[in-house]
Amino acid sequence: MVTDISNNELQRLIGEQINLPSPPTIAAQILKTIQNKESSLNDLEKIISMDPALTSKLLRIANSAFYALPYEISNVNRALSILGTNVIKNIALSFVIAGNLRGESDSSFDFEYFWRRSVTAAVAAELVTGLLQEKDEDIFVTALLQDIGVLIMFLSKGPEYVATLEQCSMDRATDLICAERKMYQFDHQQLGCTLLENWGIPQSIVRPIRYHHEPAVAPEKDRRTSSVLNVANLLSIIYSNTETAENVRELQTKMADFFNITADQTRTLLDNVAEKSLDILQIFEINPGQMKPYSQMLQEANDELGKLNLSYEHLVLELKESKEKSERFANELRKANIRLEELAFRDGLTGLYNHRYFQEILGKEMTRAQRYKHSLSLIMFDIDFFKNVNDTHGHPAGDQVLISLARAISMAVRPSDIITRYGGEEFAVILPETNQTGLKVFAERLRRCAESITTMSKIVAIKITISCGGVHLSPHDNVNQQELINIADRGLFLSKKNGRNRVTILPIESPAN
């Protein structure tokens, strides 16, 4: 299926139609350093260490369960010594390229979906090579970048290419490749290969990408790696596509044909991909969506449909998916309305729920707590001396502080807790089914969480603290919604009055204290 075309002719066709972007600055510096035989480990360490965010992510992944090292790596130099120059170089390139090639959230191209798929494929490829007991230090970044041609197609062709994606989708690679070759005389495999060659990415990474959807026609020296990329791509599809059962059957067939791997080994691999991907997606700051291990998907499908014997779990999942597919078109309008409603209830800067949603959901939670005799707690907090941040560093830096705080707090709460931006630098957290003791513990954890945040503004590190006020609503308390808010707000006022960076919990029976 690969178009028989010379490299010069491919370069000419791409050059006439595609505006190839330059590599991100730090990526170019890393590649230049690696290619320079006179460069040392210290040169690479200096480049990576210049970017605190990159350094932090690199150390997080080095210390994650992904590498499962027996001791902690505390600096880039140590990481280079333990994991090796090539591994660290590839991890750094992965973060830099994925971080730079992101688009607007309202774009017609779903960047979040693209990078979620790409990171999952990278994790999957690493696990497949481990299962095969093979060593390939390039496989993570190779799998991460295997479909970068799709991204470049969109950035150059815009709506024209989006229309092609809507007809074919990334998940139907064979159809998409045929459509691309018909329109442009080359496909995204060839485009990605050409782009990475121009960037100076090593050939050991570039060559397998050209054939990752068609490993059978890859040159012998690249066929094994292209096959790993092919199944890694399929593993990423399984965790982002509704036709899971069909794709799992295809994966089992390919794992057996390509690598002589059994169905049981493949099922274990499937679960490992989800578990490891959830950790790595968090480090890449990518929303994992509804990702869950395949075995859990099977169990949930079995629980939902019931009645069938456990030996028919796979059939249960297929029946469930068939039912979902038949309802898909009827649900499109409903989903669109839900998205619009979600936008109306979200704060544009932080992505948290807004004041309007806070007022609505607090009333519902109070009603539910009173009906079922459950506890409910409320925390109000704001950033201490936030005006000084804006006056000293500028409003863009202040905005970044708000974003950093929102992100950190979101990771600290339970799924049932509701965080909102109440207004300005003031936030609120609704804690369903949380008693007085739980409120005190959580509020203090919230305060420490904020205290640990560092926001980089240019080359300046900005630290903040917060003041908190809290109130607990027990089943026998009788206050209205505004009274509950006023008590928590009074606690916040007292925290600020008594020195800031503290928590004040006030009882309902004496809000004036």
N, C-alpha and C positions, 0 to 999 in steps of 0.2 A: 504493500500500500504506500510505502514511502516514495515520494516523488523523486525520480532519477534526475538530479540537478547538481551541477558543479557548485563548489563553494563560492567561486567568483560570481556565478550567475545568481546564486541565492543572495549574496551580499548586494548585488545590483538591484534585484527585485525589492528587497527590504528597504534599501536606501532610497528608492524612488517613492515608496509609499508610507514608510514609518519613520517618525522622528524619534530616534533612539535616545533615551535620557542618559546623562552622565551618571557614574556611580556616586553614591553619597560620599561626602568628603572623607569621613573617617574610614570608610571601606576602602577608598582609593589609597589612603595612607597605609592601611594595614597591608594591602596587596603589594604596594611598592616596597614596603619594609621586608616582607617575606621573600620577594624576588631578588632583593639586593643581598648578594652573598656576603657582603661586609657588615651587614646588620647583625645585631646581637639580640638576645632575649630582652635585654634592658630597653632596647629601642621599641620593641613591640609593647612592652609593659608601659612605657611612657605614653604611647599613643592611646592605649585603652584607658589608662588612668586619667587622661585629660577629660574624659566624659564620666562624671560621677554616676549618672543614671545607668550607663552601659556597664560600668564596673560593678554596681550593685546587682544588676540582673545576672551578669556573668558569674558572680560569686554565689548568688542564690541557686542557679542551676547546677553549679559545681557541687554545692552542698545538698542538693535535693536527692530524693530517693532514686532519681534517674541514674545517677552514678553510684549511689550507695557506698560512698567512701567511709572507712572506719573512723575517720577523724575530720575535724572541721578545717576548711581552707579559708584563711582569713584575709589573703591579699592576692593580687594578680600574679606576683612573682611566684608565690607558692603554687598557684593554680597551673602556671606554666611548667613548673618543675614536676608536679604530680601527674597532670593529665597530658602534658606534652604541647609543644608549640602548635602543631597542626590542629588538634582538638580545640584549643583555646581560640585559635584564629578562626576556625569555622563557627564556633559559638558566637564570637563577636560579630562576624559577618552576618550571621543569621539575625541577630538583634538589630543591627544597624540597617540592613536592607528592609526587613519587615517593618521597622519603625518609621522609615522614611517614605515607603510606598504605601501610604494610607490616604484615603480620600475622605470627602465630606460624608457625614452620616446620611444626608438626604440625597446622595448621588443615585443615579439609576443603576449603578453597579454596586453590588453588595460587598464592600471591602471586608467587613467583619466576617462574612461567610467565607470569602476567599482565603483569608489568613487563618481562620479556624481550621479549614480543610488542609491548608498547607502545613501548619504546625502539627496537626494530627498525623498527617502523612509522614512527616519527619520523625516523629516519635515511633510510628509503626515501622518505618524502615530500619531504625536502630534496633528495635526489638526483633525484627525478622532476622537480621544479620546475627544477633545474639543467639537466636534459636538455632540457626545454622552453624553456630560455633565458628563464625568467620569474623575477621577483623577488618573494618573499613572506616577509618577515621573521618572520611569525607561524606559518609552516607547521610548524616543528619542534614547538613546544609544542601546536599544534592537533592534530597527529597523535598526539602522546604522550597527550593527554587524550581522544581521540575515544571510547574505550570506558570512561571512568571511571564511567559509569552502571552498568556490570556490577559494578564493585567496590562501589558504594554499595548496589546491590540486595542483594549478599551481606551487607554489614555490617548492613543493616536486616532482611533476611528470613532470613538464616542457612540452616539445613538445607532449608527450603522451596525456596529459590532454588537451592541446590546440586543438589537433585533435578532441577530444570528444566535446569540446565547439563549434568548427566550424560546427560539424554535428548537434548539439542540440541547443546550445546557452543558455545563462542565461534566456532569455525571454521565453523559452519553458521548464519550470521547471520540468514538469512531465516526458518528454522525457529524460532530463538530469539526473534526479534522477534514472530512470531505467537503463540508460547507466552506471552510477557510481556504482550501486549495482551489475551489471553484471560483471564489471571489478574488483571491489575492495571488494565487499560484504558489503559495507557501502556507505552512500551518504554524500553530503556536509553539510546537516542539522546536521547529527550525528557527523561529524567531527568538525564542528563549535562549537557544544554543548560541546564536549569533550575538545577541546582546551580551551574554556572559563572557564570550570570547573577547569582544571589544572592551569589556571592563577589565580584562586580564585575569579572570577567574581560571584556576588550573584546569587543564584538559581532563584530568581524572574526574572532575565534577561535571564539566561541560558535555563530554561525549555521550554518557548514558542518557542525558536529558533529551537528546535528539530522537531517541527511540523508546521513551518510557511508556508510550501507549501501544507500541508495536515491537516488543522485545524479540519476537521471532525473526525479524529481519535485521536486527542489530548486528554489527560486526562481532565476531566470536569473542574478542577481548572485552567487549562491553555488554554482552548479552546477559550475563549473570546479574550485573548491577541494574540493568534496565528491567530485568524481571522482578528484582526486589522493589524497584520504584513502582512497577505496575501493580503489584499486590498491595504495596503501601497506599497507593492512590485508592484502590478498592476498599481498603480498610477505613480510609477517611470518608469515603462515600457512605459506608454502612452506618457511620455515626452522624450523618447529616442528611440522609435520604429516607423517604418513607417506605421504599420498597426493600426493606431490610432482609426479609427471608430469601428473596430471589438473589440478592447480592451475596448473602452468606453462602448459598449453594455454589455460586460462581467462585467465591474465594476458596472454598474447600477443594474445588476441582483444580484451581490454579496452584494452590499450595502442594497438592499431590503431584500434579504434572510437572511443575517447575522444580520442586525441591524434595519430593517424596515425603512430605509431611502429612501425618494422619489427621483425621477429622477431630479427634480429641485434642491433639496438640494445637490445632487451629482454633478450637473453641477457647482454650486457655489463653492463646495469643490475643484473641478478640477482647477478653476481659482485661488483660494487661494493658492493651492499647488505651482503653478508656481510662483506666486508673492512672496511668502515667501521664496521659494527655491532660487530664484535669489539672495536675500540678504545673505542667509546663505552660499551658495556656494562661494560667494565672500570672506566671512570671513574664510572659509576653504581653500581659495586660489585654487579653482577648477574652471576650465573654464566651464561656463554653456552651451556652445555650442549654438544651435539655439532655446533654450527653450523660449516659449512664452505661455501665457494663452490659454486654449482651445477655449474660445470664440473668441479670435483673430485668431486662426487657422481656425475656421469656417468662419469667415468674409473674410479672405484672400482667402480661397478656393472659396467662393461665388463670390468674386470680379473677380477672375481669370476665372472662367468658365461662370459666368453671366447667364442670360436668365431664370434661374429657380427661382421660387418664394421663398421668404425667409423661408417659412414653410418647404422647402425641403433642408435646410442647411446641415443636416447630410448626406443626399444622395449625395449632391454635394461633400462633403469631401471624401466619399467612391469612387465616380467616379474619383476624382483627384488622390487618392491613388492607385486605380486600374491601371490608366494610368502610374503612376510612377513605379509600380511594373513590368509592362510589358517592361519598358525601362531599368530596373535596370542592367541586364546583359550586355546590349550594352554600358552602361555608365561606367563599371568597369575600362576599360583601360583608358578612358578619365580622370577619377578621379585619377588613379594612376599617370598619367602624370602631373596632376595639383599638386599632392603632391610632386613629384620630383622637379617641377619648384619652388614650395614654398620653399623647402629646399635650392635650389640654391640661392634664394633671401633673406634668413634669416641669421642673425648673430648667430653663434653657441652659444655664451655666453649669450647674453641678450634676444634672441628671436625676437629682432626688425628686421626691414628690413635693408639690408646691403647697402654699398656704391654703388654697381652695380645697385641695384634696385632704389636707390635715383636718380642717374643720368638718368635712363630711365623714371621714373615716373614724375620727375620734367619737363622734356621736353614735355611730354604729357599734363601735367597740364597747362604749359605756353601756348601751342598751343590752348588748350580748352578755356582758359581764354580770349585769344585774339580773338578767333573766335566768342564767345558769348558775348564779351564786359563785362566780369566779372573781379572782383578784385582777386588778388592772393598775398599771403604774404609768406615770408620765414624767419625762425629763425635758426641761427647757435648758438650753445652754447657748452661750455665745463666746466669740473670740475676744480675749482680753486685749485692750489697746489696739484694736484693729485699725482705727483711724491712723495710728502711727505708722502702720505698715503701708497704707496707701500714700500717706504724706511723704514717707521716707523713700519708698521703692517704686511708687507709682501704682495706679489702679490695675494695670495688667498683672503686676506681681501680686496684688491683693486678690485678683480673680484666681490666680494660680494657687494661692494659699487655700481659698475656699474649695477649689476642685480637689486639692490634695487631702484636705480634711474630710470632704465628703467621701472620697474613695476609701480612706483608711477606716472611717466609721462604718461604712457599708460592709467592710470585711470583718468587723468586730461583732456585729449583731447576729442574732439568730434569724433564720428565714421568716419566722412569724412576726418579728419586730418591724416596726414601720418608721423609717427615718424621713423627715421632711425639712425643707428649708423654710423656716417660718417667715423670714424676711431679713434682708441685709445680711449681717453676719450672725444672725440668730437661728438656731435649729431646734427641732423638737423630735423626741423619740417616744413612740407609743409602745409599751411593753405589755402585751396581753398575757394573762395568767401569770403575773409576776407579783410576788408578795413583797412586804417591806424589806426583808432581808435580801431578796434577790435584787430589789431596786438599788439598795446601798452598794452591793457588790458590783452591779453593772455600771452604775454612775461613776464609781471610782475607777473602774476599768476604762471607761470612756475618757475620763480625765487623763489617765496615764497614756492612753493611746494618742491623744492629741499632743501631749507633751513630747512624745517620741518622734513626731513628724518633722522632717526637714524638707523645706521647699526651696529648690534652687531657682534663683532669679538672676540670670546671666551668670556671674561668678560669685554671687552673694547667697549664703545659706540663711534662710529665714526660719526661725523657730517661733512657735506660738504656745500659748496655754489657753485653757477655757475655764469658764466659771459655770457651775451647774446648779440648777434648782430642781427638786423632785417632789412628787407627791404620790401616795399610794391610796387607791380606792378599794376598800374592802367591800364585801357583799352587803354589809349592813349600813354603809355610809349613804347619805342622801344629799348629794350636791348636783347642781346642773353643770353643763359642759363649760360655760364661761367661768364659773366659780373654781372648777378644777384647774383650768388654765391659769387663773389669777394666783392660785396658791403656788403652783410650780414657778410662775414668773416672780413671785415674791421671794421664793427661795433663791432664785438666780440673783435677784437684787441684793439679798443679804450676803451671798457669796462674794459679789463684787465689792460690797461695802466693807467686808471683813478681810480684804486683802487679795482677792482674786485667786485663780488657780485652785479652787476648792469646790466641795460639794456641800449643799445644804438641803436636807430633807425636812419638809414641814408636814405636820399632821393635819388632817382635814378638820379636826375639831377645834384647832386654834390657828387659823391662817394668818392672824395678825401678829403672831409672835415673831 
